[in-house]
Amino acid sequence: MANKRFRVAADIGGTFTDIVLQDSDSGECVAHKTLSTPENPARAVIRGIESALPSGAEVDFFVHGTTVGLNALLTRTGARTALITTEKFRDIYAIQGNDRGEIFSIRWNKPKPLVPLENTFTVRERISAGGDIVEPLNFQDLDAIVDAVKAGEFEAIAVCLLFAFRNPVHELQVEERLAARLPNIAIALSHRVSPEWREFERTSTTVMDSYLSPVVRGYLELLVAELERKLPNKRELFVMESNGGVMSSASAIKSPLQTLLSGPVGGAIGGKALSETTGRPNLICIDMGGTSFDASLIIDGRPSSSNETKIEGLPVQMSVVDIHVIGAGGGSIAWEEADALRVGPQSAGSAPGPICYAKGGAEPTVSDANIVLNRLDSANFPEDEISLDAAAADDALRDMGAKFNLNAHEMAQGIVDIVNAKMADSIRTITVRRGIDPRDFSLVAFGGAGPSQAAALAEELEIGEVIVPVHPGAFSAWGMLQTELRHDFKETLYGFWDRLETEMLESRFAGLEKEGRSYLAGEGLDEDDISIERSADFRYHGQEYVLTIPIRPGPLAKDLVQSEFDRAYDRQYGHSSPGARIELANIRVAAIGRLDRPETAEPPRTNSSPPRNRKVYFSGRLRDTAIYERGGIELGAAIEGPAIIEERTATTLLPPGWTARAIEGGHLSLTRKEKN
């Protein structure tokens, strides 16, 4: 009898590492959680897979979302990096352009660069804006950087020469000379990392790639080696990209920057799949784990995305799914400052964790508050790793509450209210502040802590429906199994749209498409499984910033593209100038490779048993509350609040006035009664 085959996804969080197994034949999914191991994240991945995978099973596909690069950037623990740029342009990265981040703040300072000015080296060379060689590269200028690396001063080198995106010949010569003399050093070239205009942004992107390279490479090589030792019958490891696609671990090692947001992106891709299944085109996806709260949008069935973002104030030129992240999770610590209560962004993490985990935590957290309010029990925690201590949490909240003349339950409610207000404001950042009405969306709540806070968030934002998806505590990992191979290619191509020849545009798009098909073929994709999406960046003449407009398949219709830009501009800014001249800035191609996967099966139903009951605090009052097992809820069955719905990876809180129904795909729809 053949061994069972599975598709596996692993998502590392600050507190838990989530594993989802999908049967390659039936499509049935099973979720598993294990405590993260921050000192070596690969340990938790291996431990989780070994615990979840049946004996003798084979792994058909393994995808991994990692925050190793992001954490290295946030904590400034990346590689010691040197920057090489063109002579007389040494200050590009230090000056950072003329964009003031907070125009009305008298205390605003430019973000601290990853490479200080003293670690910037220059070489004599010059490429013109048109790509012509004005001054040949002086190889002797590279001696200083070689000596510095050999002296142990640097672990990585970023190379960003002027107008290299027009003609990369000098950057290639620098790489060739340095690689011959420094064979073990990581070298990032700007024309590979980001062949796009804007010198500071391109330099910042290249520096970030170089800064992360040794960290990401070391982690992935360690993980691959461990997987080969523990799972010798597994296939290629794939890694989530910030754009929502996946790439092989070999490609991720070469392009570490693409993994920067690979952890949180899985939830947005899961939201896209949920949108298709349920017929709900507009979703606000919220992922509340133990450490962070991530919010993203699905608009017209597609994740909201961008071609540039900022991390720690530093610009990054790459395609990303728009995700807004704050420090708010089940492990967020409640603390006192100036006689006021604060919650987060500090987190208890997995070690020592919240007080109720009984692993040495001494500071009260959001999870401790929910324990005191009787909203959580041990039903959705790994029994072999955590045994909840409600009494210790109650003692801690009582001691903290005494400082504010509150009892333990009032203190707990205050902590929950504060973290809910922070999360609601985060959602307003990506909706109301962009001219989007959140009331036109459904709220998709996942992460281990998301479903327990979702109804309160929806009430705060006047959202009428909450959807708790399948496997909510591991939904980001589930989403990773719904993605495709993807890689993005771009080229700066500037000019007035009405003057650019259609034949030339088609030729340049075709060149990028050829690169994309070749890249995916190298990843093992057949030609029939490859598709191409075109887009381009436009702006009105005289403006600074651009909007990215999809280019429809078929012959290029320039008038149609201009009309779509006018409509997009009107949606974004509330006005447009139809007929005004527009400028093309960049052309883009996304090469997408279809991956074989089974239809996702709905979770199996368990035997429906009568609900248990316990008293739970709602709005300061203890109320009799029914406790249901999610697996026993039949499709279409309605549950009235107050109720709690428990499952292996999360707890869903259903306040009074709310109703829950099981809907297509195995998801839960929570709706509130209209108030008179």
SEMIMI-109796 format. One record per residue (C-alpha): residue in three letters; x, y, z. Coordinates in steps of 0.2 Angstrom, whole numbers, padded with zeros to 4 digits, always signed. Example, Ala and Ser with C-alpha at 12.3 -4.5 7.8 and 13.67 -1.06 7.14 Angstrom:
2
ALA+0062-0022+0039SER+0068-0005+0036
//
This chain:
676
MET+0000+0000+0000ALA+0007+0017-0005ASN+0011+0029+0009LYS+0000+0044+0011ARG+0005+0060+0003PHE+0003+0078+0010ARG+0006+0096+0005VAL+0013+0105+0020ALA+0014+0123+0025ALA+0023+0131+0040ASP+0021+0148+0047ILE+0032+0155+0060GLY+0025+0167+0073GLY+0032+0176+0088THR+0023+0164+0099PHE+0017+0149+0090THR+0023+0140+0074ASP+0008+0134+0063ILE+0008+0119+0053VAL-0005+0114+0040LEU-0006+0097+0032GLN-0017+0094+0016ASP-0020+0077+0010SER-0014+0077-0008ASP-0028+0065-0013SER-0043+0070-0003GLY-0039+0089-0001GLU-0043+0088+0018CYS-0033+0099+0029VAL-0027+0097+0047ALA-0019+0111+0058HIS-0006+0110+0071LYS+0002+0123+0083THR+0018+0122+0092LEU+0028+0135+0102SER+0040+0145+0092THR+0059+0144+0096PRO+0066+0161+0093GLU+0084+0156+0096ASN+0082+0144+0081PRO+0066+0145+0072ALA+0069+0130+0061ARG+0068+0119+0077ALA+0049+0123+0079VAL+0046+0120+0061ILE+0054+0102+0062ARG+0046+0098+0078GLY+0029+0104+0072ILE+0030+0093+0056GLU+0036+0078+0065SER+0022+0079+0077ALA+0009+0082+0064LEU+0015+0071+0050PRO+0009+0053+0050SER+0022+0039+0051GLY+0029+0035+0034ALA+0020+0049+0025GLU+0027+0058+0010VAL+0028+0077+0007ASP+0023+0082-0011PHE+0025+0100-0008PHE+0032+0111+0007VAL+0030+0130+0008HIS+0036+0140+0022GLY+0033+0158+0027THR+0047+0166+0037THR+0049+0182+0047VAL+0068+0179+0049GLY+0073+0193+0037LEU+0060+0205+0044ASN+0065+0202+0062ALA+0083+0205+0057LEU+0079+0221+0050LEU+0067+0227+0064THR+0080+0222+0077ARG+0095+0228+0067THR+0104+0212+0068GLY+0108+0209+0049ALA+0125+0208+0041ARG+0138+0221+0042THR+0136+0229+0025ALA+0147+0240+0014LEU+0140+0251+0000ILE+0149+0255-0016THR+0142+0269-0027THR+0148+0281-0040GLU+0161+0294-0036LYS+0154+0311-0030PHE+0137+0302-0026ARG+0143+0295-0009ASP+0129+0304+0001ILE+0114+0298-0009TYR+0109+0285+0004ALA+0113+0296+0019ILE+0104+0311+0013GLN+0088+0300+0009GLY+0080+0312-0003ASN+0069+0327+0001ASP+0053+0318+0007ARG+0049+0323+0025GLY+0040+0308+0034GLU+0030+0319+0046ILE+0028+0336+0039PHE+0021+0344+0055SER+0032+0335+0068ILE+0046+0346+0075ARG+0054+0330+0082TRP+0054+0320+0066ASN+0071+0313+0062LYS+0076+0303+0046PRO+0076+0284+0049LYS+0093+0277+0053PRO+0101+0270+0038LEU+0107+0252+0038VAL+0124+0257+0031PRO+0132+0273+0039LEU+0141+0285+0028GLU+0158+0279+0034ASN+0155+0262+0027THR+0151+0269+0009PHE+0164+0267-0004THR+0165+0276-0021VAL+0172+0271-0038ARG+0177+0282-0053GLU+0164+0277-0067ARG+0150+0285-0075ILE+0135+0279-0085SER+0124+0293-0093ALA+0105+0293-0091GLY+0103+0286-0108GLY+0114+0271-0104ASP+0130+0277-0113ILE+0148+0275-0105VAL+0154+0292-0100GLU+0169+0286-0090PRO+0175+0268-0089LEU+0176+0259-0072ASN+0192+0262-0062PHE+0196+0245-0055GLN+0210+0251-0043ASP+0196+0260-0033LEU+0190+0243-0027ASP+0206+0239-0018ALA+0200+0248-0002ILE+0184+0238-0001VAL+0194+0222-0003ASP+0206+0226+0011ALA+0191+0231+0022VAL+0182+0214+0019LYS+0198+0204+0022ALA+0201+0213+0038GLY+0184+0206+0044GLU+0175+0223+0043PHE+0160+0218+0032GLU+0150+0202+0028ALA+0140+0209+0013ILE+0142+0222-0001ALA+0129+0232-0009VAL+0133+0239-0026CYS+0122+0254-0033LEU+0130+0264-0047LEU+0122+0278-0056PHE+0110+0274-0070ALA+0115+0255-0068PHE+0096+0251-0072ARG+0100+0258-0090ASN+0116+0249-0092PRO+0123+0237-0079VAL+0140+0234-0087HIS+0150+0243-0073GLU+0140+0234-0059LEU+0144+0217-0068GLN+0162+0222-0069VAL+0163+0226-0050GLU+0155+0210-0046GLU+0167+0200-0057ARG+0182+0208-0049LEU+0176+0207-0031ALA+0170+0189-0033ALA+0187+0184-0039ARG+0196+0192-0024LEU+0182+0189-0011PRO+0174+0172-0016ASN+0163+0170+0000ILE+0156+0188+0001ALA+0138+0191-0003ILE+0136+0204-0017ALA+0120+0213-0021LEU+0119+0223-0038SER+0105+0236-0040HIS+0101+0232-0058ARG+0096+0214-0052VAL+0088+0219-0036SER+0078+0234-0042PRO+0081+0239-0061GLU+0070+0255-0058TRP+0073+0274-0057ARG+0074+0285-0041GLU+0092+0284-0035PHE+0089+0284-0016GLU+0075+0271-0017ARG+0085+0260-0028THR+0100+0261-0016SER+0090+0258-0001THR+0082+0243-0009THR+0099+0236-0014VAL+0107+0239+0004MET+0092+0230+0012ASP+0094+0215+0001SER+0113+0214+0005TYR+0110+0217+0023LEU+0098+0202+0025SER+0107+0190+0013PRO+0118+0181+0025VAL+0104+0180+0038VAL+0091+0173+0027ARG+0103+0162+0018GLY+0110+0155+0034TYR+0092+0151+0040LEU+0086+0143+0024GLU+0102+0132+0022LEU+0100+0126+0040LEU+0081+0123+0037VAL+0084+0113+0021ALA+0098+0103+0029GLU+0087+0099+0044LEU+0072+0094+0033GLU+0083+0083+0022ARG+0089+0074+0038LYS+0072+0072+0046LEU+0062+0071+0030PRO+0073+0062+0017ASN+0057+0059+0005LYS+0052+0077+0004ARG+0053+0088-0011GLU+0059+0105-0014LEU+0056+0118-0001PHE+0046+0134-0007VAL+0046+0150+0002MET+0032+0163+0002GLU+0036+0180-0007SER+0031+0197-0001ASN+0020+0198-0018GLY+0009+0184-0013GLY+0018+0170-0023VAL+0030+0157-0019MET+0048+0153-0025SER+0060+0139-0022SER+0072+0140-0007ALA+0087+0141-0020SER+0079+0157-0027ALA+0075+0164-0010ILE+0093+0162-0005LYS+0098+0173-0021SER+0084+0185-0018PRO+0082+0187+0001LEU+0073+0203+0000GLN+0058+0195-0008THR+0055+0185+0008LEU+0054+0201+0019LEU+0035+0200+0022SER+0033+0181+0018GLY+0026+0177+0035PRO+0010+0189+0035VAL+0006+0187+0017GLY-0001+0170+0018GLY-0017+0177+0027ALA-0020+0189+0013ILE-0019+0175+0000GLY-0030+0164+0011GLY-0042+0179+0011LYS-0042+0179-0008ALA-0047+0160-0009LEU-0060+0164+0004SER-0067+0178-0007GLU-0069+0166-0022THR-0077+0152-0011THR-0090+0163-0002GLY-0093+0176-0016ARG-0088+0191-0005PRO-0077+0202-0015ASN-0072+0215-0002LEU-0064+0209+0014ILE-0054+0216+0028CYS-0042+0202+0034ILE-0035+0203+0052ASP-0022+0191+0059MET-0021+0193+0078GLY-0008+0181+0084GLY+0002+0180+0100THR+0014+0195+0095SER+0007+0206+0081PHE-0009+0211+0073ASP-0009+0211+0054ALA-0022+0220+0043SER-0024+0219+0024LEU-0038+0221+0011ILE-0046+0211-0002ILE-0054+0222-0015ASP-0064+0215-0029GLY-0057+0198-0025ARG-0039+0203-0026PRO-0027+0208-0012SER-0023+0226-0011SER-0004+0228-0017SER+0009+0240-0020ASN+0025+0242-0030GLU+0034+0251-0016THR+0033+0251+0003LYS+0043+0257+0018ILE+0050+0246+0032GLU+0056+0256+0047GLY+0055+0272+0037LEU+0066+0265+0023PRO+0059+0263+0005VAL+0059+0246-0003GLN+0056+0245-0022MET+0047+0228-0024SER+0029+0221-0027VAL+0021+0218-0010VAL+0004+0214-0003ASP-0001+0229+0007ILE-0001+0223+0025HIS-0002+0235+0040VAL+0007+0228+0056ILE+0006+0234+0074GLY+0012+0226+0090ALA-0005+0219+0097GLY-0008+0201+0100GLY-0013+0188+0114GLY+0005+0190+0121SER+0005+0209+0121ILE+0010+0215+0139ALA-0001+0227+0149TRP+0010+0240+0158GLU+0008+0256+0168GLU+0015+0273+0162ALA+0011+0290+0170ASP-0003+0283+0179ALA-0011+0276+0163LEU-0013+0259+0157ARG-0004+0254+0141VAL-0005+0237+0131GLY+0009+0232+0119PRO+0019+0233+0108GLN+0030+0223+0120SER+0025+0204+0119ALA+0028+0190+0131GLY+0031+0179+0116SER+0033+0160+0118ALA+0047+0162+0131PRO+0042+0165+0145GLY+0024+0169+0137PRO+0009+0175+0146ILE+0007+0172+0165CYS-0007+0159+0162TYR+0005+0148+0152ALA+0014+0144+0168LYS+0031+0145+0160GLY+0039+0159+0170GLY+0029+0174+0163ALA+0027+0188+0176GLU+0018+0202+0166PRO+0000+0202+0163THR-0005+0200+0144VAL-0021+0201+0133SER-0022+0182+0135ASP-0022+0183+0154ALA-0036+0195+0153ASN-0047+0184+0142ILE-0043+0169+0154VAL-0049+0180+0169LEU-0065+0185+0159ASN-0068+0166+0157ARG-0067+0167+0138LEU-0053+0155+0136ASP-0049+0138+0142SER-0036+0124+0137ALA-0047+0118+0123ASN-0036+0126+0109PHE-0019+0125+0116PRO-0006+0111+0113GLU-0009+0100+0128ASP+0009+0093+0128GLU+0016+0111+0129ILE+0004+0122+0139SER-0007+0119+0154LEU-0016+0135+0157ASP-0015+0143+0175ALA-0031+0153+0177ALA-0027+0157+0196ALA-0010+0165+0192ALA-0018+0176+0179ASP-0032+0181+0191ASP-0019+0186+0204ALA-0009+0196+0192LEU-0024+0206+0186ARG-0030+0209+0204ASP-0013+0216+0209MET-0012+0227+0193GLY-0030+0232+0196ALA-0027+0238+0213LYS-0016+0252+0206PHE-0032+0259+0197ASN-0045+0255+0210LEU-0052+0241+0199ASN-0055+0222+0203ALA-0047+0208+0192HIS-0062+0207+0180GLU-0063+0226+0178MET-0044+0227+0175ALA-0045+0212+0162GLN-0060+0221+0153GLY-0049+0237+0152ILE-0034+0228+0144VAL-0046+0220+0131ASP-0054+0237+0127ILE-0037+0245+0125VAL-0030+0232+0113ASN-0047+0232+0103ALA-0046+0251+0101LYS-0028+0250+0095MET-0033+0236+0082ALA-0048+0246+0076ASP-0037+0261+0073SER-0025+0250+0063ILE-0040+0245+0052ARG-0045+0263+0050THR-0027+0267+0044ILE-0030+0256+0029THR-0048+0260+0026VAL-0055+0277+0032ARG-0039+0286+0030ARG-0038+0280+0012GLY-0056+0285+0008ILE-0063+0267+0010ASP-0078+0264+0021PRO-0076+0248+0031ARG-0094+0246+0033ASP-0094+0240+0014PHE-0083+0225+0019SER-0084+0209+0029LEU-0071+0206+0043VAL-0061+0190+0041ALA-0054+0186+0058PHE-0040+0173+0060GLY-0024+0170+0070GLY-0025+0162+0087ALA-0032+0177+0096GLY-0042+0185+0081PRO-0059+0176+0083SER-0060+0181+0101GLN-0059+0199+0098ALA-0067+0201+0081ALA-0085+0204+0086ALA-0080+0219+0097LEU-0069+0226+0082ALA-0084+0224+0070GLU-0095+0234+0083GLU-0082+0248+0084LEU-0081+0249+0065GLU-0099+0246+0062ILE-0096+0231+0051GLY-0111+0220+0049GLU-0102+0203+0046VAL-0087+0194+0053ILE-0081+0178+0045VAL-0070+0166+0055PRO-0062+0155+0042VAL-0057+0136+0043HIS-0042+0133+0054PRO-0042+0151+0060GLY-0027+0149+0071ALA-0017+0143+0057PHE-0026+0152+0042SER-0010+0160+0036ALA-0002+0143+0034TRP-0018+0137+0025GLY-0017+0152+0014MET+0001+0147+0008LEU-0006+0131+0001GLN-0018+0141-0010THR-0004+0151-0019GLU+0006+0150-0035LEU+0024+0152-0041ARG+0027+0170-0045HIS+0041+0182-0050ASP+0040+0200-0055PHE+0050+0209-0068LYS+0051+0227-0072GLU+0060+0240-0082THR+0060+0259-0082LEU+0053+0266-0098TYR+0050+0284-0097GLY+0040+0295-0110PHE+0024+0303-0115TRP+0011+0289-0117ASP+0004+0297-0133ARG+0022+0298-0141LEU+0028+0280-0137GLU+0027+0268-0152THR+0015+0253-0149GLU+0028+0242-0158MET+0042+0247-0146LEU+0031+0245-0131GLU+0026+0227-0136SER+0044+0223-0139ARG+0049+0229-0122PHE+0035+0219-0113ALA+0039+0204-0124GLY+0057+0205-0117LEU+0051+0205-0099GLU+0039+0191-0103LYS+0053+0180-0110GLU+0063+0183-0094GLY+0048+0178-0084ARG+0045+0162-0094SER+0063+0157-0093TYR+0064+0160-0074LEU+0048+0149-0071ALA+0055+0136-0083GLY+0071+0136-0071GLU+0059+0132-0057GLY+0052+0117-0065LEU+0036+0124-0073ASP+0030+0118-0090GLU+0025+0131-0103ASP+0007+0127-0102ASP+0007+0131-0083ILE+0014+0148-0085SER+0003+0164-0087ILE+0009+0182-0089GLU+0001+0198-0081ARG+0006+0215-0088SER+0005+0232-0079ALA+0013+0249-0081ASP+0016+0265-0070PHE+0008+0281-0075ARG+0006+0299-0069TYR-0001+0315-0076HIS+0012+0326-0084GLY+0021+0337-0070GLN+0017+0325-0056GLU+0029+0315-0045TYR+0021+0299-0040VAL+0013+0285-0051LEU-0002+0274-0051THR+0000+0256-0058ILE-0013+0251-0071PRO-0015+0233-0077ILE-0013+0231-0096ARG-0026+0219-0103PRO-0021+0204-0113GLY-0021+0206-0132PRO-0016+0220-0143LEU-0011+0236-0134ALA-0025+0248-0134LYS-0017+0265-0128ASP-0033+0275-0127LEU-0041+0261-0116VAL-0026+0262-0105GLN-0027+0281-0103SER-0046+0279-0099GLU-0042+0266-0085PHE-0029+0277-0078ASP-0041+0292-0077ARG-0054+0281-0068ALA-0041+0274-0056TYR-0035+0292-0052ASP-0052+0297-0048ARG-0055+0282-0037GLN-0039+0286-0028TYR-0040+0305-0026GLY-0058+0309-0029HIS-0054+0319-0046SER-0046+0316-0062SER-0041+0326-0078PRO-0047+0316-0093GLY-0038+0321-0109ALA-0023+0327-0100ARG-0006+0320-0105ILE+0000+0306-0095GLU+0018+0299-0093LEU+0024+0281-0093ALA+0037+0278-0080ASN+0039+0259-0078ILE+0033+0243-0086ARG+0030+0227-0076VAL+0027+0209-0079ALA+0022+0196-0067ALA+0026+0178-0072ILE+0014+0166-0063GLY+0016+0147-0063ARG+0001+0136-0059LEU+0004+0123-0045ASP-0005+0107-0045ARG-0016+0105-0029PRO-0032+0096-0025GLU-0049+0105-0021THR-0049+0110-0003ALA-0061+0099+0006GLU-0072+0106+0020PRO-0067+0100+0038PRO-0075+0084+0043ARG-0090+0085+0055THR-0088+0078+0072ASN-0102+0070+0082SER-0113+0085+0088SER-0114+0084+0107PRO-0125+0095+0118PRO-0116+0112+0122ARG-0107+0114+0139ASN-0111+0130+0149ARG-0100+0142+0159LYS-0102+0159+0165VAL-0092+0172+0155TYR-0090+0191+0157PHE-0098+0202+0144SER-0099+0221+0147GLY-0094+0218+0165ARG-0108+0206+0169LEU-0107+0187+0171ARG-0118+0178+0159ASP-0123+0160+0156THR-0114+0155+0140ALA-0115+0140+0129ILE-0099+0132+0124TYR-0100+0123+0107GLU-0087+0113+0097ARG-0085+0120+0080GLY-0084+0103+0071GLY-0101+0099+0077ILE-0110+0114+0069GLU-0120+0108+0054LEU-0120+0119+0038GLY-0133+0132+0039ALA-0136+0129+0058ALA-0138+0145+0068ILE-0131+0149+0085GLU-0136+0163+0096GLY-0125+0173+0107PRO-0119+0174+0120ALA-0109+0158+0115ILE-0091+0152+0113ILE-0086+0141+0099GLU-0070+0131+0102GLU-0059+0122+0090ARG-0041+0116+0090THR-0032+0132+0085ALA-0044+0146+0091THR-0058+0152+0101THR-0073+0162+0093LEU-0082+0174+0105LEU-0100+0177+0101PRO-0107+0191+0111PRO-0125+0194+0115GLY-0135+0200+0100TRP-0124+0191+0088THR-0128+0175+0077ALA-0116+0162+0070ARG-0119+0151+0055ALA-0109+0138+0046ILE-0107+0143+0028GLU-0099+0136+0012GLY-0081+0131+0013GLY-0083+0127+0031HIS-0082+0145+0037LEU-0092+0153+0050SER-0102+0169+0047LEU-0105+0180+0062THR-0119+0194+0060ARG-0126+0206+0073LYS-0144+0210+0075GLU-0149+0228+0070LYS-0151+0240+0084ASN-0168+0249+0085
//
